[in-house]
């Protein structure tokens, strides 16, 4: 009887740990709106950005810190093929900052660090409001995720001053 109680207790502990590990990850998702229409300024100093976006071929979930001139911003771009819902295993991923009256800046990585995860590092040279896009090129297809306006801050002081109610919250994009 004692063994039965221990087994029940172990199962209950396992269930409790499993359920708490799968906590609520809800955010105010703007899946039907581009970032520009979602009402976000999208600046980030100590905070960061998390965006989910779809094209007709891929789902992108990307995380990165605030963009600051001269500072490395490591992107973690998680890509899934919609045709079979498998992680994208190979390809080139390019972060593009454009607009704002400045020349376009591109930051690319050839290949995934692990299946489905690409880690380009951006070091912006120009401050101001820029358009952010992530381009994906594979042997089978090429797509572009247009993510909307992002602020590139002149320094950490400006990024920290911007603070944000939207740090670490999701934004989304339209299919297409």
N, C-alpha and C positions, 0 to 999 in steps of 0.2 A: 504494500500500500504506500509506503514511503517513497518508493521509486516512481510510482504513478504521480504523486504530488510533485516530485522534482521535475518530471517530464512536463507536467502541466505548467509549472512555474517557468521553466525554460522556454516553452512555446509562447507563453504570455509575454515574457521579456522580449523575445525575438520580434513578436508582432508589434509591441509598443515601440521598439527601436526602428522598425521598418516604417511604421506610420509617421513617426516624427521626422524621419529623414526625408519623407515625401511631403514636406510642409507646403503651405499655400504660397505659390509663386505668382499670385495675381498681381497685375499691374494695370494701369489704365492704358490698354492697348488701343492704338489708333490704326488697326489693321486696314481699314478702308480709306485711310487718308495718307497722302504723302506727308513727310515731315513738315514741309512748308505750311500745310493746311492744319497740322495738328496743334499749332500754337506753341511750338517749342522754339526757344532761341538756340538750343543745343550747344551751350558752352560748357566746358568742363575743366576745372583745375584739379582739386583733390578728388572730385567725383569722377564719374565716367558715363559712358554712353552704352546702351544696349538696344539694338535695333533688330527687328525681324522683318524681312522683306522677301517677296516672291517675284519670280519671273515665270514665264511659261515652262521653263526647264529646271529651275533650281529654287530651293529655299535657302535663304541666307539668314543666319543669326550671327551678329557681329558685336563684339565688345571691345572698347578701347577707352583710354583715359582722355581727358581734355586735351585739345590740340594747342600746343604752345610753341611759338617760333624758336627754332634751334634745339628743341627738346625731342627726344625719341618718344613716340607714341606707338606702343606695341599693340597691334590689332590681333584679335583672335577671331578669325572668320570661319564659322562652322557652315559647311555647304553640303546639301543633300540633293541628289537627283530626284526629281519628282516622278520620272518614268517608272522607277523601281524602288524609290524611297531608300536608296543606299547612299552611304557617305561617298562623297566625291574623293576618289583615291589619288588622282593625279591631275595636273594642270598648272596654269599660271594664274595667280591672283594679283591684281593691280589696284591699289588705292589711288584715286584721282581726286585732287583738289583743284577746282577751276573757278572762274568767274571773279567777281570783286575787282575787276579792272587790273588783275594781275595775271602773269603767265601761269599756265597749268603746271601743276607739280604732280609727278607720278612716283609711286613707291611699290615695287613688285617683289614677289617671291615666286620662284619656280619650284613647285612641289609642296606637298602637304607634310607637316611635321609628324602627323599621324593621320590615318584615313579620315577624311572629312574636315580636318582642321588645318587652316593655312594661317601663317603668322607674318604678314608683312609688317615692316616697321616704318612709320612715317616720321620725317623730320622736316616739318614745314619751314619755309623760308619767308613767307609773306603773311602778315597779320591781316585780319579783317574777316568779313562774311564771305565764305567760300561755298561752292556746291560740292558735295561729297558723292562720289560714285565708287562702286567696286566692280571691276571688270573681271570676268572669269573666262579663260580660254582653255579648252581641252582639245583633244584630237577629234572629238565628235561635234562640238558646238562652241559658240562664244555667246555670252550674255553680259548685260550690263545692269547692275542694280543702282538706280538713281535714288539716293537716300535723302536728298534735299539739302537745305542750307545748314552749315556748321560754322561756328565762330572759331577762328584761329587767333589765340590771344598773343599779345606782344610779349608778355612775361607771366610768371606764376602769380605775381601780385594781382594782375588784372583778372586772371582766371579764377583765383580764390575769391576776389571781390564779387565776381559774377554769381558765385554760389549757385544754388539752384534747387528749386522744388522738384525738378525733373531728373536730378542725378539718379543714376542706376534704375531708371524706369524704362519700360519698353516704348518703342515707337514702331510704326510699321509702314508698309507700303502696299501698293496695289499689285494685283497680279497683272503682269504685262510688261 
